[in-house]
């Protein structure tokens, strides 16, 4: 997947302007924006179309970039290496190598991305207060189309309000849905290992949990897109397909007895717990090396 998303013919290299970390923007990143813009045309309301463009364009782009920087910078702080950040249709991911803190470090890195949304939500709340005169009585998930055209301040208040809810949704979706390769799935895998669960059993639990959740998300996405006429339903279904495919690959490796070939569960820090008792009994001391490929820490928008 990395080779496809990193192809110069289908992606734009944005450079290393974010703390020296290369950022690549896939041309299809704005697929959700296109879907939302097409859906907004039916309202025949120019202000609403502009709002959709800003929310699903630059606001979402910056939101996901900051999320991925959370993963990348925490990886660096814990002694790991960061390859690059790739922004693609289903959000983005940071290619991060193993940290020096083992499974605990993986857990910290997985949580660091979603936690960046707390700061972003605080900023959008501040913007809302400025543009709405400090009043929060009308702050909610809903708004009227007329609010977008009443004045520039009213327009920006709605944009700030909905940007807050967008950040909250992305944080909750990635953190509280334990479906690999979402951040929640990474948290589940790391927690199982830290609790002493065998690597093979941890891989089984992680894959089955993700497959079940992905199936449920896909059904909800189809229902909301067809019967509730929500453009986000299609996007949810696409995310579910990606999660299902990734988890099924992990499931296949488990059935074949090749869990250690997986880029996450094949890490030395995940397997050293199995060999540590025998090493201690022999009184030997050794330092394991981890040459497994970088794991994709990412977010789904």
Order of alpha helices (4+ residues) and beta strands (2+ residues): alpha-beta-beta-alpha-alpha-alpha-beta-beta-alpha-alpha-alpha-alpha-alpha-alpha-alpha-beta
